[in-house]
Amino acid sequence: MRDPEILAEVKATLALLTQRSPGRAIEVRIPPYAAVQCGAGPTHTRGTPANVIEMDASTWLALASGERSWAEAMASGAINASGVRADLTELLPLRMEP
């Protein structure tokens, strides 16, 4: 079951990610809440994207807020990432504008 507050936070932070890094080279999946495409590079149109990042909502929100680093989350196995562009280190943390 999806928590409405978590859903809203995940969608807001993913929207900010796509604003800061437009494109369709990377697919970021936060099941069961949302998935977006972002990042400059080759455009993905059909099938499984070449660059996929997947994690749970608590990991994503911790990364977006700066409570956790990308390296730490990768080392712990909290992120499943594949592809040469599947790294959001340079984009995190996201700072929400007031």
N, C-alpha and C positions, 0 to 999 in steps of 0.2 A: 504494500500500500504506500502511496506517495503522500508525504507530508506537504501540505500547501505552503508552509513557510519555507521549507527547504526548496521546493519547486520554484518559488519566486526568487530566492537567492541564487540558485543555480542558473536560472534563465537570465537574471540581471547581470551576473558576472560573465556568462558566456556571451551575452550581447556586447558587453564592454570589450571582451577579447576580440570579437569580430570587428568592432569599430577600430580598435588599435592595430589590428593585423588583418586587413581585408584580404580576401582571396579564397581559393578553394583547393589549396595544396595539401592541407592537413585536416583530418576529421578528428574532432574531439568528442568523445562519447562519455556521458555521465548517466549510465542507466540506473533506474528507469525514467529519469527526469528529462533529459534532452541530449541532442547531438547537434553540432554545428561544424561548418567547414570554415577554415580561416587560413591565413598565411599565403604569402606570395610564392609563386612557382608554378609548376605544371598543374593545369586545371583538371580536377577529377570530375568525370561525368557519369560513368556507369560501373557497376560491380564494386568490388572491395577497393577502397582507396589504397594508394601506395604508402601513405603515411597516416597511421592511425594511433590515437592515444585514447586509452580507456581507463577510468578509475571510478571509485564510488564517490558519492556526493560529499561525504565528510572530508575525504582527501582533497577533492577539488576546492572546496570552500576554504580549507586550511592553506592551500597553495595561493588561492586568490587573495586572501587576507594577509599573507606573509607570516602566518603562524608556523608554516612548514616550508622547507626549501625543496626545490625540484630534486636535487641530488639525494637528499635524505629520503624522500618518498620513493625514488627509483631504487635506492639501495635496499629499502625495506620490502620491496615487491608490491607496494601499494599502487603503482602505475604499471600498466601494460602498454608498452609503446613499440611500434615497429615502423621502419622507414627512416631514411636519412634526414628527413626534416621533422621527425617526431620528437621535438624537444622545445618546450616552452620557457626555458630558463630565462631568456632575454625579455620575455613579456610579463613575467611574474615577479613580485606580486602585482595585482591590479589594484589601483587606488580608485575607489568609488568617489565621484564628485558629489559634494553635498547639495 
